[in-house]
Amino acid sequence: MDPTKLCMIGKPVDTAGEFPVTLAVSTKEKIACVTNAGAKAGVACARFSGRSGLDTMDTLRPFALGQSTPPVGPTNGPADTFFNEDETVLLTTVKGDPAVNNTGFLSAFPVSGGAVSTQETRSSPAGTAVLFGTVNIPGTSNLLATDASFGAAIMSLDAQNRGTVKATAKIADQKATCWATVSSATGTGFVTDVAANHLVEIDLGTGAIINVLDLNNGNPGMIDLQAAGQFIYALSPGNATVPSAVTVFDVSGGQGSAKQIQNFNPVGVSANAMGMAVSM
């Protein structure tokens, strides 16, 4: 199968909202969930199959944020939707707005019997304000969550699916730390910043900053990133004067060893690139 040659299975379905921004897929439960920002903010889910594609989305589980469509941002809106490691909980980070004392939160919906519940648990982990990109820490119930107001946090989920901060990583020169990944090669986390062109490595137990790799490749910053084997791939979205780019890092030397080995401009990608995936 050639991952560069995509073909649609089934037909597109309505997401039950007006401004979809993030999605999550459970391969275990065969469920796909899409979260909308805007005036009809919330998350809806559908079953899927490899033969027929997506079923119709179910009920919108609303987030009453008082937004418009399109939303005014980047604060006060859904950020990242994902399933926990064992795919028994659907989680969404929702950004607050510190300027107006609007607290963000972590939304959790249990998953059981091939369906996502409509009964939500919300928590606002102490010290967080603008929760954004989040990843599971393998082998634990913990999460590495970015927070654009200070850097990143290690959070845990309790039995009621409430989030609690275990440790924080306050990045001194950060501007908008918003994306995260975990590398199996180093056993550490990495976060990026759309407005500060650096790769920051974080200890997943203590939250200590292991390394800050400042880059001089001409990119304005980086957003989505993925760890794969001995490498980390990070997307730079570009802007009006700088094209989108993908930066590749070698982390084969273990913790603290990250080094840039490639920076290239993908052909046919505009300066509005927003997401990236790695096929292994």
Secondary structure as the mmCIF struct_conf table of DSSP 4:
data_model
#
loop_
_struct_conf.conf_type_id
_struct_conf.id
_struct_conf.beg_label_comp_id
_struct_conf.beg_label_asym_id
_struct_conf.beg_label_seq_id
_struct_conf.end_label_comp_id
_struct_conf.end_label_asym_id
_struct_conf.end_label_seq_id
TURN_TY1_P TURN_TY1_P1 PRO A 3 THR A 4
BEND BEND1 LYS A 5 LYS A 5
BEND BEND2 GLY A 10 GLY A 10
BEND BEND3 ALA A 16 GLU A 18
STRN STRN1 PHE A 19 SER A 26
TURN_TY1_P TURN_TY1_P2 THR A 27 LYS A 30
STRN STRN2 ILE A 31 ALA A 37
BEND BEND4 GLY A 38 GLY A 38
TURN_TY1_P TURN_TY1_P3 ALA A 39 LYS A 40
STRN STRN3 GLY A 42 SER A 49
TURN_TY1_P TURN_TY1_P4 GLY A 50 SER A 52
STRN STRN4 GLY A 53 LEU A 54
STRN STRN5 ARG A 61 PRO A 62
BEND BEND5 THR A 69 PRO A 70
HELX_LH_PP_P HELX_LH_PP_P1 PRO A 71 VAL A 72
BEND BEND6 PRO A 74 ASN A 76
STRN STRN6 GLY A 77 PHE A 83
TURN_TY1_P TURN_TY1_P5 GLU A 85 ASP A 86
BEND BEND7 GLU A 87 GLU A 87
STRN STRN7 VAL A 89 LYS A 95
STRN STRN8 ASP A 97 ASP A 97
HELX_RH_3T_P HELX_RH_3T_P1 PRO A 98 VAL A 100
TURN_TY1_P TURN_TY1_P6 ASN A 101 ASN A 101
STRN STRN9 ASN A 102 ASN A 102
STRN STRN10 PHE A 105 SER A 112
TURN_TY1_P TURN_TY1_P7 GLY A 113 GLY A 114
STRN STRN11 ALA A 115 VAL A 116
BEND BEND8 THR A 118 THR A 118
STRN STRN12 THR A 121 SER A 123
TURN_TY1_P TURN_TY1_P8 ALA A 126 GLY A 127
BEND BEND9 ALA A 129 VAL A 130
STRN STRN13 LEU A 131 ASN A 136
TURN_TY1_P TURN_TY1_P9 PRO A 138 GLY A 139
BEND BEND10 THR A 140 SER A 141
STRN STRN14 ASN A 142 ASP A 147
TURN_TY1_P TURN_TY1_P10 ALA A 148 PHE A 150
STRN STRN15 GLY A 151 LEU A 157
TURN_TY1_P TURN_TY1_P11 ALA A 159 GLN A 160
STRN STRN16 GLY A 163 LYS A 170
TURN_TY1_P TURN_TY1_P12 ALA A 172 ASP A 173
BEND BEND11 LYS A 175 LYS A 175
STRN STRN17 THR A 177 SER A 183
TURN_TY1_P TURN_TY1_P13 SER A 184 GLY A 187
STRN STRN18 THR A 188 ASP A 193
TURN_TY1_P TURN_TY1_P14 VAL A 194 ALA A 195
STRN STRN19 ALA A 196 ILE A 202
TURN_TY1_P TURN_TY1_P15 LEU A 204 THR A 206
STRN STRN20 ILE A 209 ASP A 214
BEND BEND12 ASN A 217 GLY A 218
STRN STRN21 LEU A 225 ALA A 228
TURN_TY1_P TURN_TY1_P16 GLY A 229 GLN A 230
STRN STRN22 PHE A 231 SER A 236
BEND BEND13 ALA A 240 VAL A 242
STRN STRN23 ALA A 245 ASP A 250
TURN_TY1_P TURN_TY1_P17 SER A 252 GLY A 253
TURN_TY1_P TURN_TY1_P18 GLN A 255 GLY A 256
STRN STRN24 LYS A 259 PHE A 264
TURN_TY1_P TURN_TY1_P19 VAL A 267 GLY A 268
TURN_TY1_P TURN_TY1_P20 ALA A 271 ASN A 272
#
